[in-house]
Amino acid sequence: METKRLVIRRFDPDDVDDYYSFASDPQVTKYLRWGPHQSKEFTRDYMSEVLHAYENGSDTPWGIQLKGANRIIGAVHVMDFDNLHRKANIGVLIAKAFWRIGYAEEALKAVFGYCFSDYSVNRMEAFCVLENLKAIGLAESLGMKCEGVLRQYLFQKGEFRDFKLFSLLAGEWTTM
């Protein structure tokens, strides 16, 4: 997928250093379900799992690359595809040096369009930790509707966390 400024693509083995550079940052991973990567070896193992998942057709994390650059600055992950109910869950992370430039929104718009048109997804969901105001603002800027708070929804990083559930329907997307 391409946007005005980005290429959203599958990872390749050469992405390990770039991915590690932002996945090891505690500020970037603060609200994610997983903590910062502790070593490049861990990132290399993760990347190997992702590449294997591509071969099996499961899970679809993609790298976010600036056009004209040969490095990734983030990742977008479409998870929990449910073919029967035609829904999926989405998450995004961006290297701190690229925050507040609109890259996350630009990447998610491309992925939403792809999921709604190419995969006939009817519903995209996003789960945002209640304290993650940036993610909540991003979901709202994309036209996602807050459906409520899931109290103590997940045990994450040593405590039960509340999450806001957002959704966007295919019919809402096509009218935007």
KABELTA-V9128 format. One record per residue. N is the residue number from 1. RES is the residue in one letter. SS is DSSP state (alpha for helix, beta for strand, coil for the rest). NEAR is the number of other ideal C-beta (glycine too) atoms within 12 Angstrom. Layout:
n = (N N)
res = (RES RES)
ss = (SS SS)
near = (NEAR NEAR)
This chain:
n = (1 2 3 4 5 6 7 8 9 10 11 12 13 14 15 16 17 18 19 20 21 22 23 24 25 26 27 28 29 30 31 32 33 34 35 36 37 38 39 40 41 42 43 44 45 46 47 48 49 50 51 52 53 54 55 56 57 58 59 60 61 62 63 64 65 66 67 68 69 70 71 72 73 74 75 76 77 78 79 80 81 82 83 84 85 86 87 88 89 90 91 92 93 94 95 96 97 98 99 100 101 102 103 104 105 106 107 108 109 110 111 112 113 114 115 116 117 118 119 120 121 122 123 124 125 126 127 128 129 130 131 132 133 134 135 136 137 138 139 140 141 142 143 144 145 146 147 148 149 150 151 152 153 154 155 156 157 158 159 160 161 162 163 164 165 166 167 168 169 170 171 172 173 174 175 176)
res = (M E T K R L V I R R F D P D D V D D Y Y S F A S D P Q V T K Y L R W G P H Q S K E F T R D Y M S E V L H A Y E N G S D T P W G I Q L K G A N R I I G A V H V M D F D N L H R K A N I G V L I A K A F W R I G Y A E E A L K A V F G Y C F S D Y S V N R M E A F C V L E N L K A I G L A E S L G M K C E G V L R Q Y L F Q K G E F R D F K L F S L L A G E W T T M)
ss = (coil beta coil coil coil beta beta beta beta beta coil coil alpha alpha alpha alpha alpha alpha alpha alpha alpha alpha alpha coil coil coil coil coil coil coil coil coil coil coil coil coil coil coil coil alpha alpha alpha alpha alpha alpha alpha alpha alpha alpha alpha alpha alpha alpha alpha alpha alpha coil coil coil beta beta beta beta beta beta beta coil coil coil coil coil beta beta beta beta beta beta beta beta beta beta beta coil coil coil coil beta beta beta beta beta beta beta beta coil alpha alpha alpha coil coil coil coil alpha alpha alpha alpha alpha alpha alpha alpha alpha alpha alpha alpha alpha alpha alpha alpha coil coil coil coil beta beta beta beta beta beta beta coil coil coil alpha alpha alpha alpha alpha alpha alpha alpha alpha coil coil coil beta beta beta beta beta beta beta beta beta beta beta beta coil coil beta beta beta beta beta beta beta beta beta beta beta alpha alpha alpha alpha alpha coil coil)
near = (28 20 26 16 23 35 27 37 30 25 35 21 20 18 33 29 20 30 40 28 26 34 40 27 24 17 20 31 28 22 31 29 22 22 19 23 27 17 14 19 14 20 29 22 19 29 31 20 18 29 24 16 21 21 12 11 10 16 25 32 32 36 40 43 34 28 19 11 17 16 27 38 36 42 45 43 32 35 26 21 25 17 13 8 14 18 27 32 31 41 38 44 42 38 32 23 18 30 22 14 19 21 36 37 32 32 42 42 33 32 42 39 25 27 34 30 16 15 22 16 32 25 32 41 34 42 34 38 31 24 18 29 15 24 33 25 20 34 34 19 20 33 25 33 20 24 19 16 19 20 13 14 20 22 12 23 18 8 12 15 25 23 32 31 28 34 30 38 24 25 14 19 27 14 10 16)
